Amino acid sequence: MCTGGDVRGQQKASMALQKSFPRRQYTLWTIASCYLLAISDVVTPQEKTLFSTLASRLIPLTEPVTTAEEAILKARVLELIPKPDGLISFLYDDATEKWNNLELATMRLEAVVKSERWDEVFDTSVATLTSENRDDFESWKQMAYATTKLDSEQRTRVFVELLEKRQKTRNGALAGVYYASLHGSEETFKAAKIYFENFARKQCAFEDLRPYVMAFDAHEWLAFVDEQITFSMSMENATQSEVDTLVNARKFHYLLAPESKSFVDENILLYNKLLTSPALQGKLETDYFYGDDLILMAATWLLEGRPVSSTVSKEDVTVAVIILLETAASRDKHQFHIRLWLTRLYLYMGCFQRALGHYSVLSIKNIQVDVLSHYLLSRVSTICPTWKPLISTRDIYDANAVQTPYHIKKVYENGAFSQVAGFMEFGKRLSDSINKGILCVEAKRIARMLDMKMDGLAINPILVSTKWKENRDFSIMYGITRKGEETLETKYRLGPKQTGVWVNAFILKESVIDDLLTADKRREYSSSLKDLLAKENLEALTPVEKWSLELVLQLSNVVDSPTPDSVTALQKCLTEGFENFAKQCDTSLSWEWFHLRFTLAETTKVVVASLDSLIALPGVKKNGKVVSSIISSKKAFQAAMNNLKEDAKKLKMGRANWTSACVKRISELDIVKNLDVS
């Protein structure tokens, strides 16, 4: 049952073991599997209550608790019971506290916070921060909040004294800012100044203070942070900590002074000066140079369309930004944010191979593939149908099917119960990952475009019922977005975000194509696709993708009723698609140019291959009019494809002239002239 990922089966099997072979180990397995069912989405609310009750009633059979893992399992079960008294009593028991386990300590604090027992919250936080000697910000935060809630002079004095002792530690200083924020903006400003004076030379300073500074007077705060830059602007002797202070100050300017026309020029000038500083000399190839953020800020400032000292046309902004980022990348090969932005911008311009080069440097592996590969492989079949990057990315899902069940079994065998839920969730999220669904569709389409064998690429239509899990990270792109603004990642995304609707639509499309000549199955899939297009929100689809799906439905109609009229209607639909999309985008340096044309080409290939199969059917073969109509349509489709190829050749031949003109324009920009580049 572990191998099959069947949580309900695990519960039944462990229950049977526990009854037939009454061992303590099997009782623990039963409790663990009941807990898994109680927190899963595969049971009804009534069953959740049933399994949590069953688990709690089995716990006395395993007493006394012999390991920290068993204590965590017991606490997790008690956590499911509506009344928290039993959980809190267990967590504060001396026998539980003796384990000195971080997860139990975290649960202890969460339980009393949820119950609003502020005296216990305060005492628990004090114990964590003093006797246990942990500088834990969550404990600081809850202690600050409890102090405010209790409004006790004695409690407040204890908290303030502890703050004064720890104001030189990061979490202690930040707790002072949080505590001040509960009492007004003036107090917050003072506390933020104290924090920045102590931690301006740490890279964490900006992110720590960012949630608070938007409420400050921008001019007053910026004047203060600039005062902390104590070294000469020549920066010939700037150390790493001084570079960090400078960059933190510039980040606050980025956030609070969005109309500064000189920001980009100043950042480039500062970056050039830092190139000779001791902070960069002797840096290991893999070390992170915080000064690169100056270039990243300048780049994203331009991408956002903010004011600059000299005008940069909209069509040249992307190229100018690429030059900025390539400059930094040439000196700092492993700067993650630079490589990620270069990957995105080259893709945005339709330059897949350049994007692949930068993405490869990132060396993304294992679970990161599921989280981050969409930055390279979004709509890859219609940008650059290429096999190798795609198939290497899909390996993680095959590995998950084997490795995760193995680890789940080991967790049961070794009694590591705190990890059971995590492994089950991990396996489920990978198995039902929306990225996996997208890549399954893309693999099928790429194989078709490259005339590869489809063996092993069959898509099961039952996947349409999957509750797709969103594991992709869209927030990691560098860019300081203010509240209410569109993120840069969204602005420079390759079409709408691909959702479960996108995956389901294309699974149904592929199912219709695969079973085109199997009447019952095809009609079922066509009906489902038609319903989806009619009922679902189609924001995830580009116009040409929606057209492609509608054409497959038209193709299904032809198979249902192969007449000259139905073939003519199909031809008309395809011709209209070429007329609408084949002339859009006037430059091939655009992802849309490729997306439109590859979608047209792939759809045409599907139609032509399907018509060939249709002609071979005995009922159609003997109908001369239908055969003639099909042959005529195929000729029209081929002519349209030839025109598409000719247009592409003309554009390709004109690229050299476009490049020369672009280089000439870009070379004249002050932004590029100020760079220390050839």
N, C-alpha and C positions, 0 to 999 in steps of 0.2 A: 504493500500500500504506500510505503514511502517512495518506492521506485516510481510508482504511477502518479505520485503527487495527490493521492486521494486522502483528504483529511478525514472525511466521514469514515472511510475504510480503516484508517489508522485507529480511530476511536473504537470501532466495532472489534477489530482484531485484538487490541490491547485489553478490551473488556473481556473478551473470550479467554485470553491468556490468564488474566487476573482471576477469573472464576475457576478455570480448569487447573491452574497451577498457582495456588495462592502464595506468590512471592511478593515481597515489598517492592522490588524493582518493577514488576508488572503493574502494581497499583500506581506507582509514580508515572509510568507510561500512560496509564488510563487518565490520570489527573491532567497530564500535559496535553494529551490529545483532546480531552474535553475542553480545556482552556483554549486550544487552537480553534475548535469549532465555535466556541462562544464569542470569539473576536473575528470570525471569518465572515465573508459575504455570501457564503453558500447555504446558509440556514436562515430560517424565518426568525422574527423577533421572539416568538414563543419558544422556539428551540434554543435560542441563545440563553434565555432564562433557565431552561431545563438543564442545559449542559453546565452552566456556571454553578447551579445548585448541586448537580451531581458531583462536580469536582470538589466543591467545598465540603460535601458530606464524606467524601473519600479521604480527605486530608487527615482526620484523626487516626486512620488505619496506618499511617506512615510515621506517626510521632514516636520518638522525638526527632526533630530536624537534625541531620548529621553533617550537612555541608551548606556552604553559602548558596550554592546553586538550588538546593532544595528550599532554602529560605526564600529565595527570589521567586521560585515557582509558587510557594504558598502565598506570598504577598501579592503576586499577580492575580491569583484566584480570588483572594479577599478583596482585591481592588474592584472586582466585577459586582460585588454585593452593594446594593444601594446605600445602606447605612455604613459609614466609614469607621465606626467605633472599633470594630474587630480588627481592621487593618492597622489603625493607629496604635492600638494596644499591642499588637504583635510587633510592629516596627520599633516601638519604644521599649520592648522587653529586653532585659539584660542579656538573655540568651541570644537574641537577634543582634544586638549592638556589638556583641563580642566578635562577630565576623569582620567588623570594620570594613564593610564592603561599600564601594562607591555607589553602585546601583541601588542598594538598599538605602543608603544615606539620601540619595536623590529622591527616591520614592517617599521617604519619611518627610522631607521638606514639602514635596508636592501635595501630600495627603493633608498636612495641617494648613497649608495655604488654601487648598480647595474647601476645607471645612471652616476657614476664616477664624482659626484659633490663633489669634495674633500673638498672645503671650508665648505659646509654644513655637510659633514661627520665629519669634525673636530669639528665644533661648536656643533653638536648634541651630540657627544661623551663627550665633555667638560661639556655640560649641564647635561648629565646623571651622570657623575662622580663627579660633584661638587654640583650644585644646588639641584639635586635629591638625592645626598649622597648615590649613589650605587657604590659598588666596583665590576663592571661587566667586566669580562675579554674580552668579545666580543667587548665592547665599547673601552677598552684599546687597543685591537689589531687593530681595525679599525682606531683609533686615531693615533696610531704609523704608520700605513701604509699611512694614509693621510698626516701626517707630512713629511714623506719621499717623497711622490708624489709632495707636494706643494713646498718643498725646500725653505721655507720662514724663514728668521732669527727670525722674531717675533713669528711665529707659533712654531718653534723649541724651542725657549726659554720658551714659555708657557708650552709646553709638558714636557720639562726637569724639570722645576720647580715643576710641578705636580707629576712627577715621584719621585723626591727627597722627597716630602712630604709624599708619599705613599709607599716608598721602604720597610717599615716594614710590609706592608700588602702583602698577598700571590699574589693576582692578579697584584698589582702594581710592585712587584719585578719581577714577571714572564713577565710582559709587557716590563720591561727593557731588559730582555733576548731576547724577540722577536724583539724589536726595534734594538738591537745590531746585531741580526742575519741578518738584512737587510743591514748591513754595513760591514760585514766581520767576519772571524773566530776569529781573535784576540780580537775584541771588544766583541764577543759572549762569549769567554772564561772568560773575566774579569767580565762580567755581571752574568754569571753562578756561578762564585765564590762568588760574593756578595749574590746571591740568596741562595746558599747552606749554607753560613755562617749564614744567618738569619733563614733558614728553614730546616737545616739538622735534627732537632729534630721533624720534622713533617713527617707523613707517606706519604704525598703527594710529597715529594721532588724528589724521584727517577722518578716517572711517569711524573712529570712536566718537568724535565731536559732531560729525555731520548731522545726526538726528536733532541736534539742539540749536545749531547756529542759524538756521533759517529764521528763527524768531528774533535774532539780534539785529541791531542797527548795522547794516553792511559796512558803511564807511568806518565806523568806530572799530569794528572787529578786524577789518583788513588792515587798518593802521596799526593795531596792536600786533597782529601776526608778523607784519613786515618789520616791526621793531626787534623781533627775535632773530632776524638774520644779521648776525654780528660780524661776519667776515667780509673782506673786501670783495667788491663786485668783479674784480679781475679773476677771482676764484683760482688763482694759480696754486694756492695752498689749501684749497677746500678739502676737508676730510669727508669720509662717508657720512658721519652724523650731521655735518654742516650741509651736505647735499640733501639729506633727508629733510632738514629744516626748510631749506629753500623750496623743495618740491611740495611739501605740505602747505607752505604759504601760497604757492602758485595754484594749488588745488582749491583753496578757499577763494582765490580770485576767479577761478573758472566757475565756481558755484554761485558766487554772490555778485559778480560784476559781468553779466553776460553781454553788455553793450560795449565793452572796451575794444576799440579798433586796433589797439597796439598789442593785444595779447599774443597773437601768433608770432609777430616779429620779435617780441621780447623773449618768448620761450625758445625760439630758434637761436637767438643771440646767446642766451644763457646756456643752452645745450652745447653750442660750439665752444664756449669758454670752458665748460666742464671736461671737454675731451682731453685737456692737458692736466687735469687735477689729479692729486694723489689717489683719490677715490677710484679712479679708473685704471691707474697704473698697477700692474701686477694682478689684476682681476682674473680669476679663473674663468675659463670659457663657459662654464655652467653657472657661474654666479649671477645673481640678479642685480642689475645696475638701476637704482631708483631714478637716476637722471633721465632714463628712457621715457619716463612718464611725461617729461616736458614735451617730447615729440608726440607722444600719444595724445596729450591734451590739445596740442596744436592741430593734429590731424582730425580729431573728432570735432573740434571747434569749427573747422572748415566744412566737415560733412554735415554739421547741423545747420550750416548757412548763416552763421553769426557774422557780425560786422568785422571787416578786415581793413587794413590801411590802404591796400591796393586791390582793385577789383579782379576777381577771378571768375570767368564765365562758368555757368553751370556745367557745361560739357567738359571743362578742363579740371573741375574740382577733384574728381575721382583720380585722375592721372597725377595731379599735383600731390594729393595725399599719398598715393602709392610711392612716389619719389621720396617723400618725407619718411615713410615707414621703411622703405628699402634701405635708406641711408642708415637708420638706426639698426636694422637687421644685419647689415654688413659688419657691424662692430660688436653686436650682441646676438650671437647666433641662436640662443635658446630663450629669448624673451617671448614668453607665451602669448601675451596680448598682441604683440606686434605681428607674430606669425598668424594668429587667428584672424586679425583684421585683414591681413594681406590675402589669406585664403578667401575670405568673404568678398573682398573688393575685386579680386581677379575673377572670381565666379560671376560677380555682378556684371563684369565686362565681357563674360563669355569665354574667358581664358582658362579653361579647365586645367591644362597641364601646368601652368604657372601656379595655380591654386594647389594642385596636388604636391608640387615641390615643397611649398611652405608647410602644408599639412603634414607631410611625411616627417619633417624635422621635429614636429611636436611629439612623435613617437607615442601616439595614443594607443593604449593596450587594455585588455581585459574589460572590466565593467565600464571604463571610460568610453569604450567604443559605443556602447548603447546610449550613453549620455551625450556624447559630443560628435559622433560621426555625421550627424545631419548637417553640420557646418560645411562638410565637403559634398555629401551625397544627396542633398535635397534635389529632387527632380533630375538626377544624374542621367537617366536614360534619354532625356530630351535636351541636355546641355552637351554631353559628350558620352555617347554609348560606349563605355569601356568596362571590361570584365574584371580585371585583377583587383582594383581597390574595393569593388563591391563584394566579391566572393571571400576575400580575406576578412572583411568586416562581419560577414554572416557566420564565421566560424564560432564566434562566442556563443551563439544560440544553440549550436549543435553541442558544444562543450557543456553548456548549462544542463541540457537534458540528461547528461551522464554524471557530471560531477556533483551537482546540487543534491540529488537523491542520496548519493554516497555519503555526503557530509551530514545530511539529516539523520541517516541511520547511525552514523558515528555519534551524533549528539545524543540520541536515545541510549545507545550502548554505554556511553561514558557518563551519562547523567548530567550533561551540560545544559540543563533545561532553560536557562536564560537565553540560549541561542536558537532554540527550536523555532519560535515565532519569526525570528529574523531570517533564518534560512528558508522557511516556508514562504515568507513574503518575497524574499529575494528571487527564489525560483519562479514564483507566480508572476512577478513583475517582468522577468526576462522572457518567460514563456508567452506572455500576453502583451509584450512590448509593442507599442505602436510603430516604433522604428523597425522592428522585425517584420511587421506586416508590410510596411512601405518597401523594405528591401526585397521581400518576396516578390512583390509586384514588379519592382524595377529589374530584378534578375530575369524575370520572364520576358519583359519587353526588350531588354538588351540582347538576350539570346536570340530573339526574333530578328532584331535589327542586324545582328552580326551573322545570321544564318547558322547559328549553333544548334546542336541537338538539345531538345527540351527534356531529356532524361533527368529525373530527379528534381525537376522544377515544377511539378504539378502543384496547383494551388487548390486546397480543399475548400469548397464553397461553405462548409460548416463554419469556417473562420469568421463569416459575416456576423455570427451571433456572439463573437468574442467581445468581452468588455475590455477594450484596449486600455493598457496602462500607459500613462504619460511619464516617461523617464527622462526625456530630453531636457537639457538645460539651455534655456534661451537668455539667461541673465548674465552669462559670464563675459560677454563682450565688453571691452573697456568703453566707458562713457558715463559721464556724471549727469544723469537725467534728473531734472527738477520735477516736482509733483505736478501731475496733469499733462506732462509732455509725452509725445510719442518717443519710444526708445529708438536709438539709432539702429539697433539690431532689426527692429521691425521695418524701419525705413529702407534698409538695404538688404531685405530678405528677398530670396528668389521666388516671388509670387506669394500667394496667401499661405499661411501656416497649414501644413498637411495634417488633417485630423482623422479621427476614426471614420468619418463620412467619406473622406478621400479613399481610405484603404478599402472600405466596404464596396464603394462604387467600382473600383478597379478590379477587385476580386470577382465581383459579379460580371464585369466585362470579360475578364479572362475565362470565366466559367462558361459564358455564352459562346465564346470563340472555340473553346476546347470541345464543347458538346453541341456544336452547331448542327450536326446531322442527327443528333439524338433528340427526337421531337419533344418528349415529355420533360426531360431535364432542361433543355434549352428554353422551353416556354416558361418553366418555373423560374429560371434565373432571369429571363427577360422581364417577366412580370415583377420580380423583386427589384430589379434595376429601375424599371419604369416608376414603381412606387417610391423608391428612394429619391429619384430626381424630382418627383412631384411634391414630396412631403418634407424632405430634409432641407435644412439651411445649407446652401451650396457655396458659402463664402470660401470654403477650402479649395474650390476648383477655379482654375483660370478659364477664361472663355473658350479657348481652344480645347481644353480638356473636357469641358462640358459638351462641346460639339462632337468630340471623338466618341463619347459615351452614347450620345443620341444617334450617331451614325451606326453604331453596333446594333442598336435597337431597330434601326431601319433595315439593317442587314438581316436581322432575325425575321422581319416581316417578309423579306424576299424569299427566304427559305421556306416560310410557311405557305407563301403563295407565289411561286415562281412564274410570273407573267411578264410580258414586255412592259406593262405599266409599272409594276413594282420595281423592275430593274431600272427603268427610266427615273422613277422617284429617288432611288438610291443614288444614281448618277447625278441628279440635280443637287441632292444634299451634299455630296462630295465636292462638286464643282463650286457650290456656294461657299464651302469651307475654304477652298483655295482662293476664291475671289476676296473673301473677307480677311484672311490671315497671311497669304503669301506675299503681300505687298507691304505689310506692316513692318516698322523699324527700318530706318534708312542706313543703319550701320551695323556691321557684324560684330562690333565691339559692344555687345549687349547680350545678356543672357536671354532676353525675350526673343531676339532674332533666331537663336538656335532652338529655343523652346517651341516656337511656332512651327518652324520648318521640320524639325525632327518629329513632332507630333503629327503633322500632315503626312510625312513620309511613312511613319509606322502604321498609321491608320489606313493609308492606301495599300500598304503591303498586306494587312489583314484582309481587306476587302478583295483584293485580287486573288489571294490564296483561297479565300472562301468561295469565290465565284468559280475557280478552277474545280474545287471539290463538288460544287453544285452541278456543273456541267456533266460530271461523271455519273451522276445519279441516273438510273434507268428511266425514270419518269420524265426527266428534263432532257436527256440525251436525244429522245425521239421527237421533242418539240422544237422544230426548226426555228420558229419565231423567237422563242425564248433564248435559244443558243445564239442566234444572230444578234439579239439585243445585248446579251452578255459580252460577246466578242466586241461589239461596237463600244460598249461601256469601258471595257478593259483598255481599248485603244485610246479612249479619251483620258482615262486615268494615267496611262503611260505618257501621253503628251503633256499632261499637267505636271507630272514628275520631271520630265525633261526640261520644261520651262523653269521649274524650281532650281534644278541643278545649274542651268545656264545663268540664272540670276546670281546664284552663289558664286559661280566662277568669275563673273564680272566684278562682284564686290571684292572677291579675294585678290584679283589683279589690281584693284585700286587701293589696296592696303598700303603699299609702299608710299604712294603719294600722301595718303592720309597720315601715315607715320611721320613723314618729313614735315608736313604742315603742323602737326601736333608738337613735335620736338621744338620747332621754331617758336611757336606760341609759348610753350611751357618755359623755355629757356629765358624768355624775357620777363617772366614773373619775378617780382622781388622776393617772394617766398623761396623760390628755387635758387636765386642768386645768392641769398644769404646762407644757404647750406654750404657746409664744407665738403663739397662733392665735385667730381669732374663731370 
